[in-house]
Amino acid sequence: MRRPDEEPGSIPPVPGPVDPAVLGALLRRHGWHRRGGAPGRYARWTPPGAAGPGTSLLVPESRAYPDSDDLIGEALTALARSAAPSARDVLVSLAVPSDEVRWWREVPEGPAGTASWAEQEHLRGAAHRMLLAGALAARGPAGHHGARHRRQALACLDGVLVEPARGGGLTAFVPAATARAAVVQLYAALNAVRDAVDYQRTTGGMEAFDAAVNAGVSRELTESLVALVRGSEGARVALAWAPGAGVPEGCAARPEPVDFSPGDLPALRAAGGRYLGGEPSVSVRVTGAVVRLRRPEPRGPGLVRLRVLAGAEVAHVRVELDEEAYRIAGHAHLVGLPIRVVGRLESRDGFRRIRGAHDVAPVQVDDAERDRLMKSLQENVDFFEEACGTEAGPAPQ
């Protein structure tokens, strides 16, 4: 996630014509007050706390008003020059039509209402993990996603911008065009996990967390909530939809904030453990490049790490091989060929280990891929030197 001021210029430019209705909705969302105007023609808006006499914006009711372009241009210029913190949020939302996600943590404030560096980093880390959990859930429900779809989910969040929220906390501007599905899924998951926690605290039962998986709840989400709440007196997550993109189907127009307290932590931690241990193993046929070999003796079985090319939605897997299969993997690594292996992909550490491996064989690839694999071997030769034990030695026999 990036801050808007990490882009060229302090505030992203507002592209194309601005819809007056969208501008008015954003001003209202960010605490500006409508102070009259000419009904049916334009409205006058003043910032939160009225930053002095004469501080106001004239916003037309629609683009049908004769001077609408001039008024909107003047309003945008005034926003760019305004000292009100909310003015920047409005401009960012206009520049990148975004759903907004806001997080707050109840912690002791520093001098003049400031927050410590460590607190801001803690909040930012928890927020990032929560958005990632939403993006993962948008690709399909799972109690524990692990490494599956992680690269695609991170890529989905690449355009997210963040700003400190008014009154403390953090706001993420999530582009509605590319990442709305992640926010919609997060909306459903937060409400489902809130209900599941309440059920557990009331009855002691954990079965509500099982049903909540279909709503997007996962170990990744419960861990992000634990990180958000831990060390605070409570935490809140609020969402608001991009006015120009409309309200997603099945969602409330103005979602209620979702609150969590330190008393929720035991249920959240227990749910995370439940999700981690409940993922079933699956049969796979994986093709991968050998990037590491290790065995305790010069002969016998060993452990191989593969960079997955096909067959599983993970980046890397570890495979325990018998002596013959280990020799095949070592020779394939030497000549720059991937191997194919059949076995059961286990949920340990998020589907990262293949058990019962068999039918290990090298796979032919085109020259370009083979050259790339050979280059990877040269760059990671220290990994290969571990193949015969803790001391460097000859290639596997």
C-alpha positions as CSV (number, residue, x, y, z in Angstrom):
1,M,0.0,0.0,0.0
2,R,1.3,3.4,-0.9
3,R,0.7,6.9,0.4
4,P,-0.7,9.4,-2.2
5,D,2.4,11.6,-1.7
6,E,4.6,8.8,-2.9
7,E,3.3,9.6,-6.4
8,P,4.6,12.6,-8.4
9,G,3.1,15.7,-6.9
10,S,1.6,15.9,-3.4
11,I,-2.0,15.1,-4.5
12,P,-2.9,12.9,-7.5
13,P,-4.5,15.0,-10.3
14,V,-8.3,14.7,-10.8
15,P,-8.8,13.3,-14.3
16,G,-11.7,14.3,-16.5
17,P,-15.0,15.9,-15.7
18,V,-16.2,15.6,-12.0
19,D,-19.7,14.5,-11.3
20,P,-21.1,17.2,-8.9
21,A,-23.2,14.5,-7.1
22,V,-20.0,12.4,-6.4
23,L,-18.2,15.5,-5.1
24,G,-21.1,16.4,-2.9
25,A,-21.3,12.8,-1.5
26,L,-17.6,12.8,-0.8
27,L,-17.8,16.2,1.0
28,R,-20.6,14.9,3.2
29,R,-18.7,11.6,3.9
30,H,-15.7,13.5,5.1
31,G,-17.6,15.8,7.5
32,W,-18.2,18.9,5.4
33,H,-21.4,20.8,6.1
34,R,-24.0,22.0,3.6
35,R,-24.9,25.6,4.4
36,G,-27.6,26.4,2.0
37,G,-27.1,27.8,-1.5
38,A,-29.5,28.3,-4.4
39,P,-31.9,25.3,-4.4
40,G,-31.7,23.4,-7.6
41,R,-28.6,25.3,-8.7
42,Y,-25.7,25.0,-6.3
43,A,-24.9,24.3,-2.7
44,R,-22.4,25.9,-0.3
45,W,-20.2,23.6,1.7
46,T,-18.0,24.4,4.7
47,P,-15.2,22.2,6.1
48,P,-15.4,20.4,9.5
49,G,-14.9,22.8,12.3
50,A,-15.2,25.8,9.8
51,A,-11.6,26.8,9.2
52,G,-12.3,30.5,9.5
53,P,-14.7,33.0,7.9
54,G,-15.2,32.9,4.2
55,T,-14.0,29.3,3.9
56,S,-16.5,27.5,1.7
57,L,-17.1,25.8,-1.6
58,L,-19.8,26.3,-4.2
59,V,-20.7,23.0,-5.8
60,P,-23.4,22.9,-8.6
61,E,-26.3,20.5,-8.2
62,S,-25.6,19.1,-11.6
63,R,-23.6,19.8,-14.8
64,A,-26.8,21.3,-16.3
65,Y,-26.1,24.5,-14.3
66,P,-24.6,27.1,-16.7
67,D,-21.5,27.8,-14.7
68,S,-20.9,24.2,-13.4
69,D,-17.5,23.8,-15.0
70,D,-16.2,27.0,-13.5
71,L,-17.7,26.3,-10.1
72,I,-16.2,22.8,-10.0
73,G,-12.8,24.0,-11.1
74,E,-12.8,26.7,-8.3
75,A,-14.0,24.1,-5.8
76,L,-11.1,21.7,-6.7
77,T,-8.6,24.5,-6.5
78,A,-9.9,25.5,-3.1
79,L,-9.7,21.9,-1.9
80,A,-6.1,21.7,-3.0
81,R,-5.3,24.9,-1.0
82,S,-7.4,24.0,2.0
83,A,-5.8,23.4,5.3
84,A,-8.6,21.0,6.3
85,P,-7.2,17.4,6.4
86,S,-10.4,16.1,4.9
87,A,-9.9,18.1,1.7
88,R,-7.0,15.9,0.7
89,D,-9.1,12.8,1.3
90,V,-11.8,14.2,-1.0
91,L,-9.3,14.9,-3.8
92,V,-7.7,11.4,-3.5
93,S,-11.1,9.8,-3.8
94,L,-11.9,11.9,-6.9
95,A,-8.5,11.1,-8.5
96,V,-8.8,7.4,-7.9
97,P,-12.5,6.4,-7.5
98,S,-12.1,4.2,-4.4
99,D,-13.9,2.3,-1.7
100,E,-12.6,3.4,1.6
101,V,-11.6,1.2,4.5
102,R,-10.7,2.9,7.9
103,W,-9.1,1.4,10.9
104,W,-8.9,2.8,14.4
105,R,-7.2,1.5,17.6
106,E,-8.0,2.8,21.1
107,V,-4.5,3.5,22.5
108,P,-3.1,6.2,24.7
109,E,-2.3,9.3,22.6
110,G,0.9,11.1,22.7
111,P,1.4,14.9,23.1
112,A,-1.2,17.0,21.2
113,G,-3.0,13.8,20.1
114,T,0.0,12.4,18.2
115,A,0.7,8.6,17.8
116,S,4.0,6.9,18.2
117,W,5.9,5.6,15.2
118,A,5.7,2.1,16.5
119,E,1.9,2.4,16.8
120,Q,1.5,3.7,13.3
121,E,3.6,0.8,11.9
122,H,1.6,-1.7,13.9
123,L,-1.7,-0.3,12.6
124,R,-0.4,-0.2,9.0
125,G,0.8,-3.8,9.2
126,A,-2.5,-5.1,10.6
127,A,-4.4,-3.1,7.9
128,H,-2.3,-4.6,5.1
129,R,-2.9,-8.1,6.4
130,M,-6.6,-7.5,6.6
131,L,-6.9,-6.2,3.0
132,L,-4.8,-9.1,1.8
133,A,-7.2,-11.5,3.6
134,G,-10.1,-9.9,1.8
135,A,-8.3,-10.2,-1.6
136,L,-7.5,-13.9,-0.9
137,A,-11.1,-14.6,0.0
138,A,-12.3,-12.9,-3.2
139,R,-10.5,-15.7,-5.1
140,G,-12.3,-18.4,-3.2
141,P,-13.2,-19.4,0.4
142,A,-10.6,-21.3,2.4
143,G,-10.0,-21.7,6.1
144,H,-6.3,-21.2,5.5
145,H,-5.1,-19.8,2.2
146,G,-1.4,-20.1,3.0
147,A,0.7,-19.4,-0.1
148,R,-2.2,-20.1,-2.5
149,H,-3.1,-17.1,-4.7
150,R,-0.9,-14.8,-2.6
151,R,0.9,-13.2,-5.6
152,Q,-2.3,-12.5,-7.4
153,A,-3.9,-11.1,-4.3
154,L,-1.0,-8.8,-3.6
155,A,-1.0,-7.6,-7.2
156,C,-4.7,-6.8,-6.8
157,L,-3.8,-4.4,-4.0
158,D,-1.0,-2.7,-5.8
159,G,-3.0,0.5,-6.5
160,V,-4.2,1.0,-2.9
161,L,-3.3,4.4,-1.4
162,V,-3.2,5.1,2.4
163,E,-3.5,8.2,4.5
164,P,-3.7,8.8,8.3
165,A,-7.4,9.1,9.2
166,R,-8.9,12.2,10.8
167,G,-9.1,11.6,14.5
168,G,-6.3,9.0,14.4
169,G,-6.2,5.7,12.6
170,L,-5.6,4.9,9.0
171,T,-7.6,5.1,5.7
172,A,-7.0,3.0,2.7
173,F,-8.4,4.1,-0.7
174,V,-9.0,0.9,-2.6
175,P,-9.6,1.4,-6.4
176,A,-13.1,0.3,-7.1
177,A,-12.2,-0.6,-10.7
178,T,-9.7,-3.2,-9.8
179,A,-10.1,-4.3,-6.2
180,R,-13.8,-3.8,-5.2
181,A,-14.2,-7.6,-5.0
182,A,-11.7,-7.7,-2.2
183,V,-13.5,-5.0,-0.2
184,V,-16.9,-6.6,-0.8
185,Q,-15.6,-9.9,0.5
186,L,-13.9,-8.2,3.5
187,Y,-17.3,-6.5,4.3
188,A,-19.0,-9.9,4.4
189,A,-16.1,-11.6,6.3
190,L,-15.9,-8.9,9.0
191,N,-19.6,-9.2,9.8
192,A,-19.4,-13.0,9.8
193,V,-16.4,-13.1,12.1
194,R,-18.1,-10.7,14.5
195,D,-21.2,-13.0,14.6
196,A,-19.0,-16.0,15.1
197,V,-17.0,-14.4,18.0
198,D,-20.3,-13.4,19.7
199,Y,-21.6,-17.0,19.3
200,Q,-18.4,-18.5,20.8
201,R,-18.4,-16.1,23.7
202,T,-22.0,-16.8,24.4
203,T,-22.1,-20.6,23.9
204,G,-18.5,-21.7,24.0
205,G,-19.0,-23.4,20.6
206,M,-16.7,-22.9,17.6
207,E,-19.0,-24.3,14.9
208,A,-20.0,-20.7,13.8
209,F,-16.4,-20.2,12.6
210,D,-16.8,-23.2,10.3
211,A,-19.9,-21.7,8.6
212,A,-18.1,-18.3,8.4
213,V,-15.5,-19.7,5.9
214,N,-18.1,-19.4,3.1
215,A,-18.4,-15.6,3.9
216,G,-14.6,-15.1,3.6
217,V,-13.4,-15.7,7.1
218,S,-10.0,-17.4,7.3
219,R,-6.9,-17.8,9.4
220,E,-5.4,-14.8,7.6
221,L,-8.4,-12.6,8.6
222,T,-8.4,-13.8,12.3
223,E,-4.6,-13.2,12.5
224,S,-5.0,-9.7,11.1
225,L,-7.7,-9.0,13.7
226,V,-5.6,-10.3,16.5
227,A,-2.8,-8.0,15.3
228,L,-5.2,-5.1,15.1
229,V,-6.7,-5.5,18.6
230,R,-3.6,-6.8,20.5
231,G,-2.1,-4.0,22.7
232,S,-5.2,-1.8,22.4
233,E,-8.4,-1.2,24.4
234,G,-10.4,-1.9,21.3
235,A,-10.4,-1.5,17.5
236,R,-12.9,-0.5,14.8
237,V,-13.1,-1.2,11.0
238,A,-15.4,0.9,8.8
239,L,-16.1,0.8,5.1
240,A,-17.6,3.3,2.6
241,W,-18.3,2.7,-1.0
242,A,-17.0,4.8,-3.9
243,P,-20.0,7.1,-4.8
244,G,-19.4,6.9,-8.5
245,A,-19.3,3.1,-8.5
246,G,-22.6,2.7,-6.6
247,V,-23.4,0.2,-3.8
248,P,-22.4,-3.4,-4.4
249,E,-25.2,-5.9,-4.7
250,G,-26.2,-7.4,-1.3
251,C,-24.3,-4.7,0.7
252,A,-25.7,-1.9,2.9
253,A,-25.4,1.6,1.4
254,R,-23.8,2.8,4.6
255,P,-22.1,-0.2,6.3
256,E,-22.1,-0.1,10.1
257,P,-18.6,-0.1,11.6
258,V,-17.4,-3.4,13.1
259,D,-15.9,-3.3,16.6
260,F,-13.6,-5.7,18.3
261,S,-12.2,-5.7,21.9
262,P,-9.4,-7.5,23.8
263,G,-12.1,-9.9,25.1
264,D,-12.5,-11.2,21.5
265,L,-8.8,-12.3,21.3
266,P,-9.2,-15.9,22.8
267,A,-11.9,-16.7,20.3
268,L,-10.0,-15.2,17.3
269,R,-6.8,-17.2,18.3
270,A,-8.8,-20.4,18.7
271,A,-10.4,-19.9,15.3
272,G,-7.0,-19.4,13.7
273,G,-5.7,-22.6,15.2
274,R,-8.9,-24.4,14.1
275,Y,-8.5,-23.2,10.5
276,L,-4.8,-24.2,10.4
277,G,-5.5,-27.7,11.5
278,G,-8.6,-28.3,9.5
279,E,-7.4,-28.0,5.9
280,P,-7.4,-31.4,4.2
281,S,-4.6,-32.7,2.1
282,V,-5.1,-33.1,-1.7
283,S,-3.6,-35.2,-4.4
284,V,-1.4,-33.3,-6.8
285,R,0.9,-33.7,-9.8
286,V,3.4,-30.9,-9.4
287,T,6.1,-29.7,-11.9
288,G,8.8,-27.6,-10.3
289,A,12.4,-26.4,-10.5
290,V,14.7,-27.8,-7.9
291,V,16.1,-24.8,-5.9
292,R,17.5,-26.6,-2.8
293,L,18.6,-30.1,-1.8
294,R,19.5,-31.3,1.6
295,R,20.2,-34.7,3.2
296,P,22.0,-35.6,6.4
297,E,24.3,-38.3,4.9
298,P,26.1,-38.7,1.5
299,R,23.6,-41.4,0.6
300,G,20.0,-42.2,1.5
301,P,16.8,-40.1,1.4
302,G,16.8,-36.3,1.4
303,L,14.7,-33.2,1.3
304,V,14.2,-31.1,-1.9
305,R,12.6,-27.7,-2.3
306,L,10.8,-27.0,-5.5
307,R,9.8,-23.7,-7.1
308,V,6.4,-24.6,-8.4
309,L,5.8,-24.1,-12.1
310,A,2.5,-26.0,-12.5
311,G,0.1,-28.2,-10.6
312,A,-0.4,-26.2,-7.3
313,E,-1.3,-22.7,-6.3
314,V,1.8,-22.2,-4.2
315,A,5.2,-20.6,-4.8
316,H,7.4,-23.4,-3.3
317,V,6.9,-26.9,-1.8
318,R,9.2,-29.2,0.1
319,V,9.3,-32.8,-0.9
320,E,11.0,-35.7,1.0
321,L,12.5,-38.2,-1.5
322,D,14.0,-41.6,-1.3
323,E,17.6,-42.2,-2.4
324,E,16.8,-42.9,-6.1
325,A,14.3,-40.0,-6.5
326,Y,16.8,-37.7,-4.7
327,R,19.5,-38.7,-7.2
328,I,17.1,-37.9,-10.1
329,A,16.2,-34.5,-8.6
330,G,20.0,-33.7,-8.2
331,H,20.9,-34.6,-11.7
332,A,17.9,-32.6,-13.1
333,H,19.1,-29.6,-11.1
334,L,22.6,-29.9,-12.5
335,V,21.4,-29.8,-16.1
336,G,18.8,-27.2,-15.6
337,L,15.6,-29.3,-15.9
338,P,12.5,-29.2,-13.7
339,I,11.1,-32.4,-12.2
340,R,7.5,-33.8,-12.0
341,V,6.4,-35.4,-8.7
342,V,3.1,-37.0,-7.6
343,G,2.0,-37.0,-4.0
344,R,-0.3,-35.4,-1.4
345,L,0.0,-31.7,-0.7
346,E,-0.5,-31.1,3.0
347,S,-2.0,-28.1,4.8
348,R,1.0,-27.8,7.1
349,D,2.2,-24.2,6.8
350,G,-0.4,-23.5,4.1
351,F,0.0,-26.4,1.6
352,R,3.8,-26.3,1.4
353,R,4.8,-30.0,1.8
354,I,4.3,-33.0,-0.4
355,R,4.0,-36.4,1.3
356,G,4.3,-39.9,-0.2
357,A,6.1,-38.5,-3.3
358,H,6.5,-41.0,-6.2
359,D,6.9,-41.1,-10.0
360,V,9.7,-38.5,-9.8
361,A,11.0,-37.7,-13.3
362,P,12.8,-34.8,-15.1
363,V,10.7,-32.7,-17.5
364,Q,11.9,-31.4,-20.9
365,V,11.6,-27.6,-21.4
366,D,12.4,-25.2,-24.2
367,D,15.9,-23.7,-24.4
368,A,14.9,-20.3,-23.0
369,E,13.4,-21.8,-19.9
370,R,16.4,-24.2,-19.5
371,D,18.8,-21.3,-19.7
372,R,16.9,-19.4,-17.1
373,L,17.0,-22.4,-14.7
374,M,20.7,-22.8,-15.3
375,K,21.2,-19.2,-14.4
376,S,19.2,-19.7,-11.2
377,L,21.5,-22.7,-10.4
378,Q,24.6,-20.5,-10.8
379,E,23.1,-17.8,-8.6
380,N,22.1,-20.2,-5.9
381,V,25.0,-22.7,-5.9
382,D,25.4,-22.5,-2.1
383,F,22.0,-24.2,-1.8
384,F,23.1,-27.1,-4.0
385,E,26.3,-27.6,-2.0
386,E,24.2,-28.7,0.9
387,A,23.0,-31.7,-1.0
388,C,25.5,-34.1,0.6
389,G,25.2,-32.8,4.1
390,T,26.4,-29.9,6.1
391,E,29.8,-29.8,4.3
392,A,30.1,-29.0,0.6
393,G,30.8,-32.0,-1.4
394,P,30.4,-33.7,-4.8
395,A,27.1,-33.8,-6.7
396,P,24.5,-36.4,-5.5
397,Q,25.3,-40.0,-6.4
